[in-house]
Amino acid sequence: MKEVINKLNYLTAAFIGILGFSLAGEIVQEDDGQDKIDDVVLLILGIIAIWWYKKKGYKAGSTNVSILFLILALATKAGAIIIEHADAEAVGDDIGITIAIVLTLAFVLWQTFIRKKGK
């Protein structure tokens, strides 16, 4: 189980880190400050996730923090969709990213619970 936890924590940190850094261009390109908030939050969350994995995540005994990171990322993008719903251009990337986060969260939860059930 420890090896699976390590890999799931790595997946989560890498995924959120890549998402956060990939949105750095959006931060620069967005005209409206309100549209930048979610991208900045996800960039910061990605940096924190990578830092956490390097310090503690690779030797953590559970995926709880990984799940928390994914829930925070999901809440950030869900909030962005709510705020930007009137502007189709602004909300377009948020929907795709939200789907990717939901799928990753479902995978991490599934792997976590299937491993616990097998004990």
C-alpha positions as CSV (number, residue, x, y, z in Angstrom):
1,M,0.0,0.0,0.0
2,K,2.9,2.4,0.8
3,E,4.1,2.3,-2.8
4,V,0.7,3.0,-4.2
5,I,0.3,6.0,-1.8
6,N,3.6,7.3,-2.9
7,K,2.6,7.1,-6.6
8,L,-0.8,8.7,-6.0
9,N,0.8,11.5,-4.1
10,Y,3.3,12.0,-6.9
11,L,0.5,12.0,-9.5
12,T,-1.5,14.6,-7.6
13,A,1.5,16.9,-7.0
14,A,2.7,16.6,-10.6
15,F,-0.8,17.1,-12.0
16,I,-1.7,20.1,-10.0
17,G,1.8,21.6,-10.5
18,I,1.6,21.1,-14.3
19,L,-1.9,22.7,-14.3
20,G,-0.8,25.6,-12.2
21,F,2.3,26.4,-14.3
22,S,0.4,25.9,-17.6
23,L,-2.1,28.6,-16.5
24,A,0.7,31.1,-15.9
25,G,0.2,32.3,-19.5
26,E,-3.5,32.9,-18.8
27,I,-2.5,35.1,-15.9
28,V,-0.6,37.4,-18.2
29,Q,-3.1,37.3,-21.1
30,E,-6.3,37.9,-19.1
31,D,-7.5,41.5,-19.2
32,D,-10.0,41.3,-16.3
33,G,-8.5,41.0,-12.8
34,Q,-11.4,38.9,-11.7
35,D,-10.7,36.3,-14.4
36,K,-7.1,35.9,-13.2
37,I,-7.9,35.0,-9.6
38,D,-8.6,31.3,-10.2
39,D,-5.4,30.9,-12.3
40,V,-3.3,32.6,-9.7
41,V,-4.8,30.4,-7.0
42,L,-4.1,27.3,-9.0
43,L,-0.5,28.3,-9.7
44,I,0.1,28.9,-6.0
45,L,-1.7,25.6,-5.2
46,G,0.6,23.8,-7.7
47,I,3.7,25.3,-6.2
48,I,2.6,24.3,-2.7
49,A,1.7,20.7,-3.9
50,I,5.1,20.3,-5.4
51,W,6.8,21.6,-2.3
52,W,4.7,19.3,-0.1
53,Y,5.6,16.3,-2.2
54,K,9.3,17.0,-2.0
55,K,9.2,17.6,1.7
56,K,6.6,15.1,3.0
57,G,4.4,13.6,0.3
58,Y,6.8,11.0,-1.0
59,K,6.9,9.4,2.5
60,A,3.4,10.1,3.6
61,G,1.3,7.3,5.0
62,S,-2.0,8.3,3.3
63,T,-3.4,10.1,0.3
64,N,-5.4,12.5,2.5
65,V,-3.3,15.6,1.6
66,S,-3.4,14.7,-2.1
67,I,-7.2,14.4,-2.0
68,L,-7.3,17.8,-0.2
69,F,-5.2,19.4,-2.9
70,L,-7.5,18.0,-5.6
71,I,-10.6,19.2,-3.7
72,L,-9.1,22.7,-3.4
73,A,-8.3,22.8,-7.1
74,L,-11.8,21.6,-7.9
75,A,-13.3,24.2,-5.6
76,T,-11.2,26.9,-7.2
77,K,-12.2,26.0,-10.8
78,A,-15.9,25.6,-9.7
79,G,-15.8,29.0,-8.2
80,A,-14.3,30.4,-11.5
81,I,-17.1,28.8,-13.5
82,I,-19.7,30.4,-11.2
83,I,-18.0,33.8,-11.4
84,E,-17.2,33.7,-15.1
85,H,-20.4,31.9,-16.4
86,A,-21.7,34.9,-18.2
87,D,-18.5,35.2,-20.4
88,A,-18.2,32.1,-22.6
89,E,-14.7,33.0,-23.6
90,A,-13.5,33.3,-20.0
91,V,-15.2,30.2,-18.8
92,G,-14.1,27.9,-21.7
93,D,-10.8,26.6,-20.3
94,D,-12.2,26.3,-16.8
95,I,-14.7,23.6,-17.9
96,G,-12.0,21.4,-19.4
97,I,-9.7,21.8,-16.5
98,T,-12.5,21.0,-14.1
99,I,-13.3,17.8,-15.9
100,A,-9.6,16.8,-15.7
101,I,-9.5,17.5,-12.0
102,V,-12.7,15.6,-11.3
103,L,-11.4,12.6,-13.2
104,T,-8.1,12.7,-11.3
105,L,-9.9,13.0,-8.0
106,A,-12.1,10.0,-8.9
107,F,-9.0,8.0,-9.8
108,V,-7.2,8.8,-6.6
109,L,-10.2,8.1,-4.5
110,W,-10.9,4.9,-6.3
111,Q,-7.3,3.7,-5.9
112,T,-7.2,4.8,-2.2
113,F,-10.5,3.0,-1.3
114,I,-9.8,-0.1,-3.3
115,R,-6.5,-0.6,-1.6
116,K,-8.1,0.0,1.9
117,K,-10.9,-2.5,1.1
118,G,-8.3,-5.1,0.0
119,K,-6.6,-5.0,3.4
